[in-house]
């Protein structure tokens, strides 16, 4: 069978999702993959109206995944993402942004986000973005009569349900504040229409919150495609520090954390990221493990780690900091799981480039064992 005759799927082929994009971006990515000999299909994921081009998945054969990830790493759909230098001159608002989806793990994110906001003296903004097949404000006047009454009714029904869900969540939070289950932090809420990842990224660029807190399913999730998940897209698309909080994480706020793992690749931007992290954890007696993953026996890596530790000890004299070389002899997620368990790590922190680490991690086999199927919170601080 020639390259042009290959089709994704088949009796022995498993399809995996490599991205969730708007329909236009998905078509572009599909074309790029197919030009490199990788068959791809676009699947609608809108439950309401799957045939409407909106939030769609690009799926490929699992056997093509390694080659596809290499190609996707070169595709820049976030060229308008600001650099760290740009952000040095931008005022950051005293706000913690918590995107909510009214799932079982929404309150977990709220618990962490409200405690974080209280610790760093910020307000909270709750937002929920939802996609509908009908946008009244987006349809030109001349086309208004082509919209079916059923579509208008569907839109109103979706909007009303989302408003009710947000009202229920706000009421729940107010009750928890009154019962002192959550700190008394000023908060507001808003509904937005559109793809969740795009609306969150857009809000972050315009309003500049100090941090974003997002809930994830945790280690009990089953059969979930994680490549292109909303949290992954948000991490790729904005520079705001992001806390990913698994549903089953044991800590509700940083004040309860004792040990934090900071992954380093000895890049200059990581010093800025470390300083941003310290802005969140500085009031508390936390131990930080500075770690690099490499093969054992590399003396230069040991020297770099030791030197970085000494530099950070000078910058933060009250911080308990140790360095560890993690032997990269097995799969990344297994190694990290063992390190987390051995050293009782409460949160993993890292500085990530636009793709780099996340292109490698968002492989379904790895992601299910780490990050989004882990019970350890993650802090990602974007760099260049």
Beta strands, then each sheet from edge to edge (+ up, - down):
strand 1: 15-22
strand 2: 40-44
strand 3: 55-61
strand 4: 95-99
strand 5: 123-130
strand 6: 187-193
strand 7: 211-216
strand 8: 242-246
strand 9: 259-263
strand 10: 287-294
strand 11: 320-327
strand 12: 347-352
strand 13: 377-382
sheet 1: 1+ 3- 2+
sheet 2: 6+ 5+ 4+ 7+ 8+ 13- 12- 9- 10- 11-
end
